[in-house]
């Protein structure tokens, strides 16, 4: 069906964006809007000896200046987190208070100490310069392992030794036995480098009050409006949730960084309540580097056991995770539950034990970043496989092939308990190898060598899990003009939901694609919603749309039966037409809609609506094989990813063009982590050294290699009625291990840590 499932339909939202008609937070300035600026600590760890805001309060245009003492005087609680993990011994996670404004201590550069609200942003900025703060330095620690050592500066009195938690998954003894009895144990120690999340649009929030109803509306560049409403209304301000509407309009990228309730969100709502005027705060790029939740930052030791036939027998993973200065919204979940959800990958590994120790440091808190735990899991396993192949002198690709889960074992219960229901892993591997023209690699390598360059070939097989809340809501409302509005509780920050969800409606209802309207991310529009994250939206929201469509069709059949003067049971529906079975008597959607809105109907009967609250039966497991080919200039150490091949199993594909775009975006972000991006803190002072684009290298268009992306659709999942698996994070998961393996192949070494900077590679190439 044209514009239906499986069609490469051009994104309808792009017309709005490229013509400047997108509606972003900073485009909005209601009448009387005040502007806020945060005064931030220049010290990474210090006691506040003196804080004087008197001059700032008298500055032109300033309406209010808030400090931590104001928050304390109003008896408000710290910034909350989402329900989280427990320690391995069952004890609860200790969550030290994270006040929106520092009370006595600051714990990272960028910690807020005062919130200035003025008539204009410029006036607030000028007043910020008048705030006087004296700090007593307490010494800083930025590395997670260093933070856990005796004598390290203590961040929180509630957390002895800076040890945030200790968490495990799996059985220790069976894994230890498997490794002890193994013919060979490959071991690799690696770093998953810290990443600054850099969406095009920085964070921001705007809050205003409707004086008649006494209700507040908080809008912002955020990813999960219902979570924000619950955490702010219920857990911070103890106000009825129906008194707070949270809405996100167009959001310029998120990647997990806007899925966190941050101090500024609470402060904007606080100021709007106190002042009874709209208050807006918008983050600039410098603040983003200093305050937005950052990603990854794990140090890991991996031990992989193999028997004499090179089959995997056991896996032991020991990780030290850097939480930063505070527990962020989802921070503890990422290195624990999210990572363990796919440890073991698409391989048959009988025994796995995973343990994580987390530390507080004087750095920006860490949280979800595209992939959120799944990239870390894939990277550590793929590097261990490469190490095993190097140790044993065997081909790394064939070692993978020998250990991939075989079709006869599906559904496969992994050692850590999750069930992988479908996949064609070896077929995907072979397709990727063929697509990458491995047979021609030797010729390309010789051409590179003739030009004085090194060339390498690297492969990674990844397994992802669609995570996040398993329930989602959708509603379809027909309007009198025949248009149908899709309202969903999930949210797009660039994932093309406005297009792909319309394709589902087009496929199921047979209405014109152009007649589908889209609403999202508004707590006033749907009763529940769980945003996006974990590649969940199509699996759960798409399924909810199917369910809502089925209910609309059943209602429409009854109306069609009235028009055609027959029983509803005698009506069949196909491609937008309602027909009396066995006859040529039929009506279309417009006729049904006209009848549904007829003036003779009672108010309760008028209209045509269907809604569905869908809960998935289990996680889906997207997977695939990515292959990178790199060229290295040994004179400069520069790494260029020359060719990249991806074969991905996302189940049934709704829009191939959109999915290719998602994969390509993930690939370039994965390349960024592997080759370019590196968050660096000064170890003594705790200052962020890579605090701008002058020092933090982001991938650019000319870094994108020649890319071949294709799909394997022969193993749809049974965890959703459409058979879809999710596609949003593949490139960030498979990209880093594939690229690192290719660089190691070119250099003839077994391992090198990310990022693959020119200095590091030059030393290895010329050592």
C-alpha positions in Angstrom: 0.0 0.0 0.0 1.4 3.4 -1.0 2.5 5.4 2.1 2.0 2.3 4.2 4.3 0.0 6.2 7.5 -0.9 4.3 7.5 2.3 2.2 10.3 4.9 2.2 8.0 7.8 2.8 9.7 11.2 3.0 9.5 12.7 6.5 6.5 15.0 6.8 8.0 16.9 9.7 11.0 18.0 7.7 8.9 20.6 5.7 8.1 22.3 9.0 11.7 22.3 10.2 13.5 23.4 7.0 11.1 26.3 6.4 11.7 27.6 9.9 8.3 26.7 11.2 9.5 24.4 14.0 8.3 25.4 17.5 11.2 25.2 19.9 11.4 26.3 23.5 13.4 29.5 22.9 10.8 30.6 20.2 8.3 31.1 23.0 8.1 34.2 25.2 4.7 34.8 26.7 3.7 38.3 27.7 5.5 39.4 30.9 8.0 36.5 30.6 11.0 36.7 33.0 14.4 35.3 32.2 16.6 33.3 34.5 20.4 32.7 34.7 22.2 30.3 37.0 25.3 31.4 38.8 27.6 28.4 38.8 30.6 27.3 40.8 34.1 27.7 39.3 35.4 25.2 41.9 35.1 21.4 41.6 34.9 20.7 45.3 34.7 23.4 48.0 32.8 24.6 51.0 30.9 27.8 50.5 32.5 30.2 53.0 30.4 33.3 52.0 27.6 33.9 49.5 26.4 37.5 49.1 23.7 38.3 46.6 22.6 41.7 47.9 24.2 43.6 45.1 22.6 41.3 42.5 19.2 41.9 44.0 19.5 45.6 43.5 20.7 45.4 39.9 18.5 46.9 37.2 15.6 44.6 36.1 16.2 42.0 38.7 13.0 40.6 40.1 14.4 37.9 42.4 17.6 36.1 43.4 17.3 32.6 45.0 19.9 30.6 46.9 19.9 27.3 48.5 18.8 28.9 51.8 15.5 30.0 50.1 14.8 26.5 49.0 15.6 25.3 52.5 13.4 28.0 54.1 10.5 26.7 52.0 11.2 23.2 53.3 11.4 21.7 49.8 13.2 18.4 49.1 16.2 17.6 46.9 16.0 16.8 43.2 14.5 13.2 43.0 15.6 10.3 40.9 13.5 7.5 39.3 13.0 4.2 41.1 16.4 2.5 41.0 18.5 -0.4 42.0 19.5 -2.0 45.4 22.9 -3.1 46.4 24.0 -6.7 45.9 23.3 -7.4 49.6 19.8 -6.1 49.3 20.4 -2.8 51.1 18.8 0.3 49.5 20.8 2.7 47.3 22.0 5.7 49.3 21.0 8.8 47.4 22.8 11.9 48.8 20.8 15.1 48.5 21.2 17.0 45.3 19.8 20.4 46.1 18.8 22.6 43.1 21.1 25.2 44.6 24.1 24.2 46.7 23.6 24.5 50.4 27.0 24.2 52.0 29.3 22.6 49.4 29.7 22.5 45.7 30.8 19.2 44.2 31.6 19.9 40.5 32.4 22.8 38.3 29.1 24.1 37.2 27.2 23.3 40.4 24.5 26.0 40.9 24.8 28.5 43.8 22.3 31.2 42.8 19.3 31.6 40.4 18.7 35.1 39.1 15.4 36.1 37.6 15.2 39.4 35.7 13.1 41.2 33.1 15.6 40.3 30.4 18.3 37.7 29.9 21.0 40.4 29.6 19.9 42.0 32.9 20.1 38.6 34.6 23.6 38.0 33.1 24.8 41.4 34.4 23.4 40.7 37.8 25.2 37.4 37.9 28.5 39.2 37.8 27.5 40.9 41.1 27.1 37.7 43.1 30.0 37.3 45.5 31.1 33.9 46.6 34.1 32.7 48.6 35.1 29.1 48.4 37.3 27.0 50.7 38.8 24.3 48.5 38.4 20.7 49.6 40.5 19.0 46.9 39.0 17.1 43.9 38.9 13.6 42.5 37.7 12.9 39.0 38.7 9.2 38.3 36.3 6.6 39.6 39.1 4.2 40.8 41.0 7.0 42.4 37.8 8.1 44.2 37.5 4.7 45.8 41.0 4.7 47.3 41.7 5.5 50.9 42.4 9.2 51.5 40.5 10.5 48.4 38.5 13.7 49.0 35.0 12.7 50.3 32.1 14.1 48.4 29.2 13.1 50.6 29.2 12.4 54.4 26.4 9.9 53.8 28.7 7.8 51.5 31.9 6.5 53.1 34.8 6.1 50.7 32.7 7.6 47.8 31.4 4.1 47.1 27.9 4.7 45.6 26.9 1.1 45.3 28.0 -2.5 44.6 25.7 -4.5 42.3 25.8 -7.9 40.7 23.9 -10.0 38.2 24.4 -13.7 37.6 26.0 -16.5 39.7 29.6 -15.9 40.8 30.6 -19.5 41.5 29.4 -21.1 38.2 31.2 -18.4 36.2 34.4 -18.8 38.3 34.2 -22.6 37.8 33.8 -22.1 34.0 36.8 -19.9 33.9 39.0 -22.1 36.1 38.2 -25.1 33.9 38.6 -23.3 30.6 41.4 -24.3 28.3 42.1 -20.6 27.8 41.0 -17.4 29.4 41.3 -14.2 27.4 41.5 -11.0 29.6 41.3 -7.4 28.5 41.2 -4.2 30.6 39.5 -1.3 28.9 38.0 2.1 29.3 34.7 3.3 27.9 35.4 7.0 27.6 33.2 9.7 28.9 31.0 11.6 26.4 29.5 15.1 26.5 25.9 14.8 25.1 25.6 17.5 22.5 22.1 17.8 20.9 21.6 20.7 18.5 19.2 22.4 20.9 20.5 22.8 24.5 18.2 22.2 27.5 15.7 24.8 28.6 12.4 25.2 30.5 9.5 27.7 30.6 6.8 27.8 33.3 3.7 29.9 33.5 0.5 29.9 35.5 -3.1 30.2 34.4 -4.5 32.5 37.1 -8.1 31.4 36.6 -7.5 27.7 37.1 -4.4 28.0 39.3 -2.7 25.4 37.0 0.9 25.6 35.9 2.3 24.7 32.5 5.9 23.6 32.2 7.3 23.3 28.7 10.8 22.5 27.8 13.4 20.8 25.7 12.7 17.5 27.4 12.1 13.8 26.5 9.6 12.5 29.0 6.8 14.8 30.0 4.9 12.4 32.3 8.0 11.6 34.2 8.8 15.3 34.7 5.2 15.9 35.9 5.3 13.1 38.4 8.8 13.9 39.8 8.2 17.7 40.0 4.6 17.9 41.1 4.5 14.8 43.4 8.0 14.4 44.7 9.3 18.0 44.8 6.3 20.5 45.3 3.7 18.1 46.7 1.0 19.5 44.4 -1.8 17.6 42.7 -0.5 16.3 39.4 -3.6 17.7 37.6 -2.3 21.1 38.6 0.8 20.8 36.5 0.7 20.3 32.7 4.0 19.4 31.1 4.4 19.7 27.4 7.3 19.5 24.9 6.9 21.0 21.5 9.6 20.4 18.9 12.8 19.2 20.6 16.1 19.5 18.8 17.6 16.1 19.8 17.9 14.4 23.1 20.0 11.2 23.1 19.1 10.6 26.7 20.4 13.9 28.0 16.9 15.4 28.2 15.5 12.4 29.9 16.7 13.7 33.3 15.0 16.0 35.8 17.7 18.6 36.5 17.9 21.5 39.1 16.9 24.1 36.6 13.6 22.4 35.9 12.7 22.6 39.5 13.9 26.2 39.9 11.9 27.5 36.9 8.7 26.0 38.4 9.7 27.3 41.8 10.3 30.9 40.6 7.1 30.9 38.5 5.1 29.9 41.6 6.7 32.5 43.8 6.5 35.4 41.3 3.2 34.5 39.6 4.8 35.3 36.2 6.2 33.2 33.4 9.9 32.3 33.9 12.2 31.0 31.2 15.7 29.5 31.5 17.7 28.4 28.4 21.0 26.7 28.7 23.9 27.9 26.5 26.6 25.6 25.1 29.1 26.4 27.8 26.6 25.5 30.5 25.7 22.3 28.6 29.3 21.1 28.9 29.4 21.9 32.6 25.9 20.6 33.6 24.2 18.3 31.2 24.3 14.6 32.2 27.3 13.0 30.5 27.6 9.4 29.1 29.7 6.2 29.5 32.8 6.6 31.8 33.4 3.0 32.8 36.6 1.1 33.5 36.2 -2.7 33.0 38.1 -5.9 33.3 36.7 -8.7 31.1 37.6 -12.4 31.3 36.3 -14.8 28.7 36.8 -18.5 29.0 37.1 -20.9 26.0 37.3 -24.7 25.8 39.8 -26.7 23.7 37.4 -26.4 20.7 37.3 -22.6 21.1 33.7 -22.5 22.4 32.9 -19.9 25.0 32.4 -21.4 28.5 32.1 -18.4 30.8 32.3 -14.7 31.1 33.2 -12.5 34.1 32.9 -8.7 33.8 34.1 -6.4 36.6 33.2 -2.7 36.0 34.0 0.5 37.9 31.4 3.1 37.0 31.8 6.9 37.5 28.4 8.4 38.7 29.8 11.9 38.9 29.0 14.2 41.8 25.4 13.2 42.3 23.0 10.4 41.5 21.2 11.5 38.3 17.7 10.5 37.3 18.7 7.3 35.6 22.3 7.2 36.5 22.5 4.0 38.6 20.4 2.0 36.1 22.8 2.5 33.1 25.9 0.6 34.2 23.8 -2.1 36.0 20.4 -3.2 34.6 20.8 -1.6 31.2 24.2 -3.0 30.6 23.4 -6.5 32.0 20.3 -6.7 29.7 22.5 -7.7 26.8 25.8 -8.9 28.3 26.6 -12.1 26.4 25.3 -10.6 23.2 24.2 -12.9 20.4 26.6 -15.6 21.6 26.0 -18.9 23.4 27.8 -18.4 26.7 26.7 -20.9 29.4 27.8 -18.9 32.5 28.1 -15.1 33.1 28.8 -13.1 36.1 28.6 -9.3 36.1 29.7 -7.0 39.0 29.7 -3.2 39.2 31.1 -0.9 41.8 30.2 2.8 41.4 32.0 5.9 42.7 31.1 9.5 43.3 33.6 12.0 41.7 33.9 15.7 41.3 32.5 15.6 37.7 29.2 16.2 36.0 26.8 13.4 36.9 26.5 10.6 34.3 23.3 9.3 32.9 21.8 7.8 29.8 23.5 8.5 26.4 22.3 6.9 23.2 22.4 3.2 23.8 22.6 3.6 27.6 24.5 0.5 28.8 24.1 -1.6 25.6 27.1 0.0 23.9 29.2 -0.7 26.9 28.1 -4.3 27.0 28.8 -4.8 23.3 32.2 -3.1 23.4 33.5 -5.1 26.3 32.5 -8.5 24.8 33.6 -7.8 21.3 37.0 -6.6 22.5 37.3 -9.7 24.6 36.6 -11.9 21.6 39.2 -10.1 19.6 41.7 -10.6 22.5 40.9 -14.3 22.6 41.4 -14.6 18.8 44.8 -12.8 19.1 45.9 -15.0 22.0 44.9 -18.3 20.3 46.1 -17.3 16.8 42.6 -17.9 15.3 40.5 -15.9 12.9 38.2 -13.6 15.0 35.3 -13.8 12.5 35.4 -17.6 12.6 35.6 -17.6 16.4 32.4 -15.5 16.5 30.7 -17.8 14.0 31.5 -20.8 16.1 29.8 -19.2 19.2 26.8 -17.4 17.7 23.4 -18.7 19.0 22.2 -21.3 16.5 18.6 -21.2 15.2 17.7 -24.5 16.9 18.4 -22.9 20.3 15.8 -20.1 19.8 14.1 -18.9 21.9 17.4 -18.7 23.8 17.5 -18.1 27.5 20.8 -16.3 28.2 22.8 -16.9 31.3 21.6 -13.7 32.9 18.0 -14.7 32.4 16.8 -12.7 29.4 15.1 -14.5 26.5 16.1 -13.8 22.9 13.1 -14.9 20.9 14.3 -14.5 17.3 17.3 -13.9 15.0 19.3 -15.2 12.1 22.7 -14.3 13.5 25.0 -16.3 11.2 23.0 -15.3 8.2 23.4 -11.6 9.2 27.1 -12.2 9.7 27.6 -13.7 6.3 25.6 -11.0 4.6 27.6 -8.2 6.2 30.9 -9.9 5.3 29.8 -10.3 1.7 28.4 -6.7 1.5 31.7 -5.3 2.9 33.7 -7.0 0.0 36.1 -8.7 2.3 37.5 -10.5 -0.6 38.7 -7.2 -2.1 40.3 -6.0 1.2 43.8 -7.3 0.4 43.8 -5.3 -2.8 42.7 -2.2 -1.0 45.2 -2.8 1.8 48.0 -3.0 -0.8 46.9 0.3 -2.4 46.9 2.0 1.0 50.4 0.6 1.7 51.6 1.9 -1.6 50.4 5.4 -0.6 52.3 5.1 2.8 49.2 4.3 4.8 48.0 1.5 7.0 44.6 -0.2 6.5 42.6 -2.4 8.8 39.3 -4.4 8.8 37.2 -4.7 11.9 33.9 -6.4 12.7 31.4 -6.3 15.6 28.3 -8.3 16.2 25.9 -6.5 18.5 22.7 -7.4 20.4 20.5 -4.6 21.7 17.4 -4.8 23.9 14.3 -2.6 23.7 14.1 -1.2 27.2 12.1 1.4 29.0 8.6 1.1 30.5 6.8 -1.7 28.7 3.4 0.1 28.5 2.3 2.8 26.1 -0.9 4.6 25.1 -2.4 5.7 21.8 -5.7 7.3 20.8 -7.2 7.9 17.4 -9.8 10.6 16.9 -11.6 11.2 13.7 -12.6 14.8 13.0 -15.7 15.9 11.0 -13.5 16.7 8.0 -12.3 13.1 7.7 -8.9 13.8 9.2 -7.7 11.5 12.0 -5.5 12.6 14.9 -3.0 10.2 16.4 -2.2 11.1 20.1 0.6 9.1 21.7 2.3 9.1 25.1 5.7 8.4 23.6 7.8 11.2 22.0 9.9 12.1 19.0 13.0 14.2 19.3 13.9 13.6 15.7 13.0 9.9 15.3 10.3 10.6 12.6 7.3 9.4 14.6 5.1 11.9 12.8 5.8 10.0 9.6 6.1 6.4 10.7 3.1 6.4 13.0 1.0 7.9 10.2 2.2 5.0 8.0 0.8 2.6 10.5 -2.5 4.4 10.5 -2.5 4.5 6.7 -1.8 0.8 6.5 -4.4 -0.3 9.1 -7.3 2.2 8.3 -6.7 2.9 4.7 -7.2 6.6 5.2 -5.2 9.0 3.1 -1.7 9.5 4.5 -2.1 13.3 4.2 -5.2 13.1 6.5 -3.3 11.9 9.5 -2.5 14.5 12.2 -0.1 13.9 15.0 0.0 14.9 18.7 2.6 13.9 21.3 4.4 14.9 24.5 1.6 16.7 26.3 0.2 15.5 29.7 -3.1 17.1 28.8 -3.6 15.0 25.6 -3.1 11.4 26.9 -3.8 9.8 30.3 -0.3 8.2 30.4 2.9 8.2 28.5 6.4 7.1 28.9 8.4 9.2 26.5 11.1 7.5 24.4 14.3 5.8 25.3 15.7 2.3 24.8 14.4 2.1 21.2 10.9 1.4 22.6 8.6 3.7 20.7 7.7 1.7 17.7 7.4 -1.6 19.6 5.0 -0.2 22.2 3.5 3.0 20.8 3.2 1.4 17.3 1.4 -1.6 18.9 -0.9 0.7 20.8 -1.8 2.5 17.6 -2.7 -0.9 16.0 -4.9 -1.7 19.0 -6.6 1.8 18.8 -7.1 1.3 15.1 -8.8 -2.0 15.7 -11.3 -0.4 18.1 -12.0 2.4 15.7 -12.7 -0.1 12.9 -15.1 -2.0 15.2 -17.0 1.1 16.0 -17.0 2.2 12.4 -18.5 -1.2 11.3 -21.5 -0.5 13.5 -22.0 2.8 12.0 -21.5 1.4 8.5 -24.1 -1.3 9.3 -26.6 1.5 10.2 -26.0 3.2 6.9 -26.2 0.0 4.9 -29.1 -1.3 6.9 -27.6 -4.5 7.9 -26.0 -6.2 11.0 -22.6 -5.2 12.1 -21.5 -8.8 11.9 -22.2 -8.7 8.1 -19.7 -5.8 7.5 -16.2 -6.5 6.4 -13.5 -3.9 6.2 -10.6 -3.6 3.8 -8.3 -0.8 2.7 -10.7 2.0 3.8 -13.9 0.5 2.6 -16.8 -1.0 4.6 -18.7 -3.6 2.6 -21.6 -5.9 3.2 -20.2 -9.4 2.9 -20.9 -11.0 -0.5 -22.3 -7.9 -2.1 -21.0 -4.8 -3.8 -22.8 -2.5 -1.3 -20.2 -0.4 0.5 -19.4 3.0 2.1 -16.1 4.8 2.7 -14.6 6.5 5.7 -16.0 9.9 4.9 -19.6 8.5 4.9 -19.0 6.7 8.2 -17.5 9.9 9.7 -20.4 12.0 8.5 -22.8 9.6 10.1 -20.7 9.5 13.3 -21.0 13.3 13.7 -24.7 13.5 12.5 -26.7 16.0 14.5 -29.2 13.4 15.5 -26.7 11.5 17.6 -26.5 12.0 21.3 -23.4 13.7 22.7 -22.1 10.4 24.0 -22.5 8.7 20.6 -21.1 11.5 18.5 -17.7 11.1 17.0 -15.4 8.2 16.3 -12.6 7.4 18.7 -10.5 4.5 19.7 -7.8 4.2 22.3 -5.5 1.5 23.5 -3.1 1.0 26.5 -0.6 -1.6 25.3 1.9 -3.7 27.3 4.5 -5.7 25.5 5.0 -9.3 26.3 8.8 -8.9 26.6 11.9 -7.1 25.3 12.8 -7.4 21.7 16.4 -7.9 20.7 17.5 -6.0 17.6 20.9 -7.2 16.4 23.3 -7.0 13.6 26.8 -7.0 12.2 28.7 -3.8 11.5 32.1 -3.8 9.7 34.5 -0.8 9.6 37.5 -0.4 7.3 40.0 2.3 8.4 43.0 4.0 6.9 45.8 5.4 9.1 48.4 8.0 8.2 51.4 6.8 10.3 53.1 10.2 9.9 50.3 12.1 11.7 48.4 9.3 13.5 45.2 10.4 11.8 42.5 7.7 11.6 40.0 7.9 8.7 37.1 5.5 8.6 37.0 4.8 4.9 34.2 2.2 4.5 31.4 1.1 6.8 28.9 -1.8 6.3 25.9 -2.5 8.5 23.4 -5.3 8.2 20.8 -4.9 10.9 17.9 -7.1 12.1 15.2 -4.7 13.3 12.4 -7.1 12.6 9.8 -5.7 10.2 10.8 -2.2 8.8 8.1 0.4 8.7 10.1 3.1 6.8 13.5 1.9 5.3 14.6 5.5 4.6 13.9 6.7 8.1 15.7 3.6 9.6 18.7 4.1 7.4 18.9 7.7 8.7 18.7 6.4 12.3 21.4 3.9 11.7 23.6 6.5 9.9 23.2 8.9 12.8 24.2 6.2 15.3 27.2 5.3 13.2 28.6 8.8 13.2 28.0 9.1 17.0 29.7 5.8 17.5 32.6 7.0 15.3 32.7 10.2 17.4 33.2 8.2 20.6 35.7 5.8 19.0 37.9 8.4 17.3 37.2 11.9 18.3 35.2 12.7 21.5 36.9 12.7 24.9 35.8 14.4 28.1 38.9 15.4 30.0 39.0 16.7 33.6 42.1 18.0 35.3 43.0 15.4 37.8 44.0 17.8 40.6 41.7 20.8 40.2 38.6 19.0 38.7 38.4 21.6 36.0 36.8 20.5 32.7 39.6 20.8 30.2 37.5 19.9 27.2 34.8 22.5 27.9 34.0 23.7 24.5 34.1 22.8 20.8 37.6 24.3 20.7 38.8 21.4 22.9 36.1 18.7 22.4 36.1 17.3 18.9 32.7 16.5 17.4 32.3 14.5 14.2 31.5 16.5 11.1 29.9 15.6 7.8 33.3 14.8 6.1 34.0 12.2 8.9 31.1 10.1 7.6 32.5 7.2 5.6 31.2 5.5 2.5 28.3 3.6 4.2 26.3 0.6 3.1 23.2 -0.1 5.2 20.8 -2.9 4.7 18.3 -5.0 6.7 17.4 -8.6 7.6 13.7 -8.9 8.1 13.3 -12.7 8.1 13.2 -13.0 11.9 10.4 -10.8 13.2 9.9 -10.7 17.0 6.8 -12.2 18.6 7.0 -9.6 21.4 4.9 -7.1 19.4 2.1 -7.6 16.9 4.0 -5.9 14.0 7.2 -7.9 14.6 9.3 -4.7 15.0 12.4 -4.7 17.2 13.6 -1.0 17.4 16.4 0.7 15.5 17.4 3.9 17.3 20.7 2.9 18.9 22.4 0.3 16.6 25.2 2.5 15.3 26.3 3.7 18.8 26.4 0.1 20.0 28.3 -1.6 17.1 30.3 1.4 15.8 33.0 1.7 18.5 34.0 -2.0 18.7 34.1 -2.3 14.9 36.2 0.8 14.5 38.6 -0.1 17.3 39.0 -3.6 15.9 39.8 -2.2 12.5 42.4 0.2 14.0 44.0 -2.7 16.0 44.1 -4.8 12.8 45.9 -1.9 10.9 48.4 -1.4 13.7 48.9 -5.1 14.5 48.0 -4.7 18.2 45.4 -6.5 20.3 43.8 -3.5 22.0 43.9 0.3 22.2 41.5 2.4 24.3 39.2 4.9 22.9 39.4 7.6 21.7 41.8 6.8 19.0 43.5 10.2 19.0 46.3 11.1 16.5 48.9 11.3 19.3 47.9 7.8 20.6 47.9 6.2 17.2 51.1 8.0 16.1 52.9 6.5 19.0 51.6 3.0 18.3 52.4 3.3 14.6 55.9 4.5 15.2 56.8 2.7 18.4 
